[in-house]
């Protein structure tokens, strides 16, 4: 569980970095970009054999992490048929640690929606509008992102998914290393601080993407 969690954390770093390319279109950066940097980065990630193979590994990592999570939750519940007579609240464990299964389920639903809206049209149906840069045709995923995030309900659902991811990471980041055998208080404090910083930066960027598109801070031909 810890290994797949750390693997998926590394994926988040790559994914948020790629998606942050949409901000190259901000007026104070390069208003003429019109999604070119993002589309080129997305095309590179989807057109090379190495990244496509890693994509399969990524899906396997997600499935394994999800299955392990539910298996551990079921095992924990079966061990105790009766709860404590007096609730210990946060003294026994944090709300985040007790809610990892619920948060994981919300993230899973968020992932299904994300795959249906972007990965399937790009990799399976291939019905996205094309754009050409330097003679190379590629999917205009920037336009697709803009169209998807013009729907307020979709934006709200994405923000809920990002919030669930944030709470999941706040507990899961440092607990993954603890499960790997890191018990030194100094290192755990360092990892907890690193985890908080990672969570804030990554989730803030993920949240700003649909917001920026919806409010048209960045948009096609902006």
C-alpha positions as CSV (number, residue, x, y, z in Angstrom):
1,X,0.0,0.0,0.0
2,X,2.8,2.4,0.9
3,X,4.8,1.6,-2.3
4,X,1.8,2.1,-4.6
5,X,1.0,5.3,-2.7
6,X,4.5,6.7,-3.2
7,X,4.4,5.7,-6.8
8,X,1.1,7.6,-7.3
9,X,2.5,10.6,-5.5
10,X,5.3,10.8,-8.0
11,X,2.7,10.6,-10.8
12,X,0.9,13.6,-9.3
13,X,4.0,15.6,-9.5
14,X,4.4,14.9,-13.3
15,X,0.7,15.3,-14.0
16,X,0.4,18.6,-12.2
17,X,3.5,19.9,-13.9
18,X,2.2,19.0,-17.3
19,X,-1.3,20.5,-16.7
20,X,0.2,23.7,-15.3
21,X,1.4,24.4,-18.8
22,X,-2.0,25.9,-19.4
23,X,-0.9,28.9,-17.4
24,X,1.6,29.9,-20.1
25,X,-1.5,31.5,-21.7
26,X,-1.9,34.0,-18.9
27,X,-2.0,37.6,-20.2
28,X,1.1,38.6,-18.1
29,X,3.1,35.6,-19.5
30,X,2.3,34.8,-23.1
31,X,-1.2,35.7,-24.2
32,X,-0.4,34.4,-27.7
33,X,0.4,30.9,-26.4
34,X,-3.2,29.8,-26.9
35,X,-2.5,26.4,-25.3
36,X,0.5,25.6,-27.5
37,X,2.8,24.6,-24.6
38,X,0.2,22.4,-23.0
39,X,-0.8,20.7,-26.2
40,X,2.8,20.0,-27.1
41,X,3.5,18.6,-23.7
42,X,0.3,16.4,-23.8
43,X,1.2,15.2,-27.3
44,X,4.7,14.2,-26.1
45,X,3.3,12.3,-23.2
46,X,0.8,10.4,-25.4
47,X,2.9,9.7,-28.5
48,X,6.2,8.2,-27.2
49,X,6.4,4.4,-26.5
50,X,8.0,4.9,-23.1
51,X,5.3,7.1,-21.7
52,X,2.6,4.8,-23.2
53,X,4.1,1.8,-21.4
54,X,4.4,3.9,-18.2
55,X,0.7,4.7,-18.7
56,X,-0.1,0.9,-18.3
57,X,2.0,0.8,-15.2
58,X,0.2,3.8,-13.9
59,X,-3.2,2.2,-14.4
60,X,-1.9,-1.0,-12.7
61,X,-0.7,1.1,-9.8
62,X,-4.1,2.8,-9.4
63,X,-6.0,-0.5,-9.4
64,X,-3.6,-2.1,-7.0
65,X,-3.7,0.8,-4.6
66,X,-7.5,0.9,-4.7
67,X,-7.9,-2.9,-4.2
68,X,-5.4,-2.8,-1.4
69,X,-7.2,0.1,0.3
70,X,-10.5,-1.6,0.3
71,X,-8.9,-4.9,1.5
72,X,-7.2,-3.2,4.4
73,X,-10.4,-1.3,5.3
74,X,-12.4,-4.6,5.3
75,X,-9.7,-6.3,7.3
76,X,-9.7,-3.6,9.9
77,X,-13.5,-3.6,10.3
78,X,-13.5,-7.4,10.6
79,X,-11.0,-7.4,13.5
80,X,-13.3,-5.5,15.8
81,X,-16.9,-6.5,15.8
82,X,-17.7,-4.0,18.5
83,X,-16.4,-0.4,18.8
84,X,-15.2,1.4,21.9
85,X,-17.8,2.2,24.5
86,X,-16.4,5.7,24.7
87,X,-15.3,7.4,21.5
88,X,-11.6,8.6,21.7
89,X,-12.1,11.1,18.9
90,X,-8.9,12.5,17.6
91,X,-6.9,11.2,20.6
92,X,-7.0,7.7,19.1
93,X,-6.5,8.7,15.4
94,X,-7.1,11.6,13.2
95,X,-10.3,12.1,11.2
96,X,-8.2,11.8,8.0
97,X,-6.7,8.4,9.0
98,X,-10.2,7.1,9.9
99,X,-11.7,8.4,6.6
100,X,-9.1,7.2,4.1
101,X,-11.6,4.7,2.5
102,X,-14.2,7.4,2.1
103,X,-11.7,9.9,0.7
104,X,-10.2,7.2,-1.6
105,X,-13.7,6.4,-2.9
106,X,-14.3,10.1,-3.7
107,X,-10.9,10.2,-5.5
108,X,-11.8,7.1,-7.4
109,X,-15.1,8.7,-8.7
110,X,-13.1,11.8,-9.6
111,X,-10.6,9.7,-11.5
112,X,-13.4,7.9,-13.4
113,X,-14.9,11.3,-14.5
114,X,-11.5,12.6,-15.4
115,X,-10.6,9.6,-17.6
116,X,-14.0,9.7,-19.3
117,X,-13.7,13.4,-20.1
118,X,-10.0,13.5,-21.3
119,X,-8.2,10.1,-21.6
120,X,-11.0,8.3,-23.5
121,X,-11.5,11.0,-26.2
122,X,-7.7,11.3,-26.5
123,X,-6.7,7.7,-26.5
124,X,-9.8,5.6,-27.4
125,X,-12.4,7.4,-29.5
126,X,-9.9,10.0,-30.8
127,X,-12.7,12.5,-31.6
128,X,-10.9,15.6,-30.4
129,X,-10.3,18.6,-32.6
130,X,-6.9,18.7,-34.2
131,X,-4.3,21.5,-34.1
132,X,-1.0,21.8,-36.0
133,X,2.3,23.1,-34.7
134,X,5.4,23.2,-37.0
135,X,3.7,20.7,-39.3
136,X,2.8,18.2,-36.5
137,X,-0.9,17.4,-36.0
138,X,-2.0,16.8,-32.4
139,X,-5.2,16.8,-30.3
140,X,-6.3,20.2,-29.0
141,X,-6.6,19.1,-25.4
142,X,-6.4,22.7,-24.3
143,X,-9.7,23.4,-26.1
144,X,-11.2,20.2,-24.7
145,X,-10.2,21.3,-21.2
146,X,-11.8,24.7,-21.7
147,X,-15.0,23.2,-23.0
148,X,-15.3,20.8,-20.1
149,X,-14.6,23.5,-17.5
150,X,-17.3,25.8,-18.8
151,X,-19.8,23.7,-16.9
152,X,-20.2,24.9,-13.3
153,X,-21.3,21.5,-12.0
154,X,-18.2,19.9,-13.5
155,X,-16.0,22.5,-11.9
156,X,-17.6,22.0,-8.5
157,X,-17.2,18.2,-8.8
158,X,-13.5,18.6,-9.6
159,X,-13.0,20.9,-6.6
160,X,-14.7,18.3,-4.4
161,X,-12.3,15.6,-5.9
162,X,-9.3,17.9,-5.3
163,X,-10.4,18.5,-1.7
164,X,-10.7,14.7,-1.1
165,X,-7.2,14.3,-2.6
166,X,-5.8,17.0,-0.3
167,X,-7.1,15.3,2.9
168,X,-6.0,11.9,1.5
169,X,-2.4,13.2,1.0
170,X,-2.2,15.0,4.3
171,X,-2.4,11.7,6.0
172,X,-1.1,9.3,3.3
173,X,2.1,11.1,2.4
174,X,4.0,10.7,5.7
175,X,2.2,7.5,6.8
176,X,3.4,5.8,3.6
177,X,7.0,6.4,4.7
178,X,6.1,5.3,8.3
179,X,4.8,2.1,6.8
180,X,8.1,1.7,5.0
181,X,9.9,1.7,8.3
182,X,10.7,5.4,8.9
183,X,10.1,5.9,12.7
184,X,12.7,8.5,13.6
185,X,10.8,11.5,15.0
186,X,13.1,14.0,13.3
187,X,12.7,12.4,9.9
188,X,8.9,11.9,10.4
189,X,8.5,15.6,11.3
190,X,10.5,16.5,8.1
191,X,8.4,14.2,6.0
192,X,5.2,15.5,7.5
193,X,6.2,19.1,6.7
194,X,7.3,18.0,3.2
195,X,3.9,16.3,2.8
196,X,2.0,19.4,3.8
197,X,3.9,21.6,1.4
198,X,3.5,19.1,-1.4
199,X,-0.2,18.7,-0.7
200,X,-0.8,22.5,-0.7
201,X,1.1,23.2,-3.9
202,X,-0.2,20.3,-5.9
203,X,-3.8,20.5,-4.8
204,X,-3.9,24.3,-5.2
205,X,-2.6,24.0,-8.8
206,X,-5.1,21.3,-9.5
207,X,-7.9,23.4,-8.1
208,X,-6.8,26.6,-10.0
209,X,-6.9,24.8,-13.4
210,X,-10.8,24.4,-13.6
211,X,-11.2,27.8,-11.9
212,X,-8.9,29.5,-14.3
213,X,-10.7,28.0,-17.3
214,X,-14.2,28.7,-16.0
215,X,-13.3,32.3,-15.2
216,X,-11.5,32.6,-18.5
217,X,-8.2,33.7,-17.0
218,X,-6.8,31.4,-19.6
219,X,-8.9,30.4,-22.7
220,X,-8.5,29.7,-26.4
221,X,-7.7,32.8,-28.4
222,X,-7.5,34.8,-25.1
